[in-house]
Amino acid sequence: MKTDRPIVVVTEGSDPEPLDWLKQRADVREVAYDSPELAGHLRQADGLVIRTYTRVTDAFLNQCPRLRVVGRGGVGIENIDVPACRRRGIEVVYTPDANTLAVGDYVFGYILQLIRPWNFFRHQVYSPQEFKRIRSTVRGRQLNELTLGVLGMGRVGKRVGQIASQGFGMKVIYNDLLDVQDQLCFPATPVDKTTLYQQADILTIHVTMLPGNENLVGRQQIALMKPDAILINTSRGEVLDVHALAEALRENRLFGAALDVYWPEPPPSDFPLLGLNNVLLTPHLAARTGTALLNMSWVVKDVMAVLEGRKPQYPAP
């Protein structure tokens, strides 16, 4: 059926309000990224809205002769071959600020669970003896006595560092490829990577999946960390060597870890961190608040801006 409105393919869903907004302005085709019907719709697509699992490769783009814009509802654009898009004159837009607050909150949820043993009871109370034993023996650590190391001081890294410094009184150190010191509104000290690993009581990873970042934190880096340190990854699964991490945890060379991202995703049934009491594993939930998901879904505004010949607010760098 012919239409004067642009055709926009949505492969991984959207919040209702932004999707309805888009439907008022475009012919929207909701087709799952792994559907055999996707190729037929791509041949007609003027715009594409994706999230995490749609891989926009050079081969994928060969199926999209009319495509003018790819919108990624999220922060990272590693699943999009941006140079291949640009060679074809296709704009890439995304939502870099969408989930900063949500992920920052989540990191500290992890931290508090790891450094403060909770010993929850739910279905029945502890006996008086066990209640007293737990109170007498369990000891946690206070955040104001610890150093937070941030690997990657981008939007989320800055938010986590700000909470640590201004909320909990922690010392903050960081390493980033760029000089971001004048962008910080809280005390934080730039250090080299070796110093970061050696001095951090809590290391939190907030890097993007740039070429060469595979296993950025691996056996050598983990070996530099304190035996009572904690490692947290809410960035990309590829940047962390989970086998090296599992070895360190099993050999008591690291106190604990928390992971929200994996490679591949979901992780396989023989994932090496399963069964460890000092590890928190969650299914890529750090950005999953109602507000953050809504913010990500509003990538459709920039998609329509491009299709209508206007400048988008958040073009890919």
N, C-alpha and C positions, 0 to 999 in steps of 0.2 A: 504493500500500500504506500503510495507516494505521500509525502508530507513536506510542507515548507519549513517545518521546524527541524533543527538539527537532531540527529539520532545519537543518543548517549547510552552506552552499554555499561551496566553496573554489575560487577562480578562477585562482590562479597557483601552485598546488603548495605543498608543505611538506616539511620534513625528515621522514623516516619516523617517528621516535620521537614527536614532538608530534602528528603525524597519527594514529598508532595510539592515542595517549592520548585524542584527541578522539573517535575512532571507538568507544571503549569507553563514551562518555557521550552521543553524539549520532548521529543519522542523517546521515552525511556524504555530500554530493554533490560530486564533483570535476568541475567543468565549466569549460572555458577561457573567459576573459573575452570572447573574440571568437567564441565558438561560437554558432550559431543556436539551439541548444538551451537557452541560458542563461535566456532569458525565462521559459520554462516552469518551471524550477526556482526562479527568484526569486519566483514567485507563492506558493510554499510555504515559503520560507525564513524561519526564525526568527533565524538568525545568518548573517553573511557574513564570510569571511576573504579578504583581498586583499593585494596588494603594490603594485607600481609602476604598472602599466598599466591597471588597472580604474578607471574614472572614475565615482565615485559622485556623480552630479549629481541635480538635482531631478527631471528626467525619468526617470533610472534608478530613483529611489526610488518613483516612481509605479507601477513594476512589482512592488513589494515590499510588499504590504498587511500582511503578518504580521511584518515585520522588526523586531527589537528591539535588535540590536547589530551594528555593523560593526567588525571587527578589522583593523587595518593592520599587517602584519608589516614594520615599518620605522620610521624616525625621522620623516620628513616626512608630513604629512597633507594636502598641497596638492591631492591628487587626490580628496579627499572634501569635499563641501559640508556642513561641520559644522553651520552654522545650519539648513540644510534638514533635516538629521537631527534636530536638537533640536526643531524645530517639530513633528515627527512623534513625538517621545518616543523616538527611537532613540539609544542610547548609542554613542559612538565611543571605541575603545581602540586603543592603539598600543604600540610598544616603543622608547621614547626612548633607552635606554641600550644597545641591542643591539649597535651597530656602532661605538661611539666609539673603542675601541682599534684596531680594524681600519683605520678611515679615517685615524686619526692616524699609524699606521705607513706607510700608503700615501703620504701627503703627503710624508714625508721620503724615501721611495723616489724620488719625483719630483724633489725638491730636489737630492738627491745626484747623480742622473744629469744634471741640467741644469748644475750648477756645477762638476762634476768630469768633464771629458771622459774617457770610458772607453777608447775605441779598442780594443775587444775584437778578438781574433783567435780563430777557431774551427776552420776547415777546413785552414788551413796557417799556419805561423809567418811572421812578418815577416822579410824579409831583414835581415842585420846592419845595413846602411845605413839601412833604413827604421825598424828598431827604435830605433837611436840618434837618428834624426831626430825621431821622435815624443817620445822622452824629453827631447830638447833644446829642443823648441818648445812642447809642450803645457803649459799652466799652468791650474790651477783656482783656486778661491777657498775659503777656510776659513769655516765657519759661524760661528765665534766672532767673526769680524770683521764680521758682517752683522746687519742689522736685519730682523726678521720683523714684517710688518704683518698683523694678523688682522682681517678684516672679518666681524664676527659672533662674539661671544665666548660662544657657547652651549656645549653639552657637547663637541662636537668641537673647536671653537675653543679651549676651555680645555685640552683634551688636547694639541693641537698647540703651544700656547703653553708648556705645562709642559715638553714634550720639548725645545723650542727653548731655553728658559731654563736648565733644570736639567740637560739632557742635553748640549747643545752650547754653552752659554755665550753664547747670542745675546741681543741686546737685543730686547725684545718691546714693540711698541706695538699698540693695538687701537682699534676703534670699534664700539660697540654701542648699540642704542636704549635699553637699560637700564643703570642703574648697577650693575655687577657687581663692582666693585673689592673689596668685602669677601668675595666668593666665591672669590677667587683665592689659590692657595697658592704662587705664584711671582711674581717681580718682573715687572710689566707696567704700562705707562703708557697711560691713556686719552687719545685725541687726537681732534680733529675729522677729518672725512673728507679734507679738503684736505691736512692734515698727514700723514695716513696714506699717501695716494698719493705725496706728495712725498718722504717719508723712507724708505719701505719698500724694502729691497733685494729682498725676496721678499714678495709680496702673496698671501695665501691666503684664499679666499672661503668662508665658512661661514654663510651666511644662509639663511633659509627663503624660500619663494616666496609672500610676502605680497602682497596687491594693491598695485600700484604699484612692485613690485621688478623689473619687466621692464626689462632693459638697465640695471640699477642701476650696473653698471660699463660705461660706454660711451666714446665718443670723447673727451668732455671729461675724464673721470676718467683714462683711459689717457694722455692728453696731459700730465698732471701727473707721471707716473712717470719715474724715472730711465732713461736709455737702456740701462743695464746691469742693469736690474731684471728680475725673473721674476714671472710671474702664474700662479697655480694655481687651478683651480676644480674642487672635488669636491662642490659643494653642489647647485645646480639649474642646468640649462642656460639657462633663461630669464633669469637675472640678468646674463648677460654678453653684450655685443654682439660676436659673433665676427667680424663684418665689420670693425669698428673695430680689433679686436685684430690681424687679419690685415694690415691696412694698416700698423699700427705695426711689426709684425715685419718685413714686407717692406721697409719704409723705414728699418730699423735704429734705430727709436726705442724699441725694447724688445729685451732680450737673448734671452728665451725664454718659453715658456708650456707648461703641461700641463693637459689637460682630460680629465675622466672622465665628464662629463655634458653633454647636448646638448638642443637644442630645435629641431625635433622629435627624437625618439629612436627608432631610430637616425638619425644625420645623413644628409642627402641625398648623392648621388654628386658634387655640385658644391660640397661643403663647403669654405669658403674657406681653411681651415688645412691642407688636404692638400698634401703635397709640400715642406713646410718642414722643414729639418734641425734647427732649433732648437725644434721643437714635439713634445711627447709626447701622443699621443691613445690612450686606452684605452676599451674598451667597457663603461663603468659597472661597474668591478670593485673599487672601493675597499672596499666592504663585504663582498666575497665571500670571506670565510674560513669554514672549517667552523664555527668557534665562533660567529661573528656570525650566520650563516644559521640556525644552531640557535636562537640567542637570539631572532631575529626570528620564527621559527616558533612559539615558545612564547607568542605572542599568544593562542593558543587557550585558555590558562588564564583570561585576562581575559574572553574571549568566553563561556566557560562560567560564569564568576562572575556575569556579568550575567544569563544565561539561567536561572541557579539562584537569582536574587534576592539575590546578594551584591554587595558593593562591589568594583569592579575596582581593581587596583593602579595602573594607568596610564590613567586617563581622559584624553581629549583636553582640552587647556586651553581 
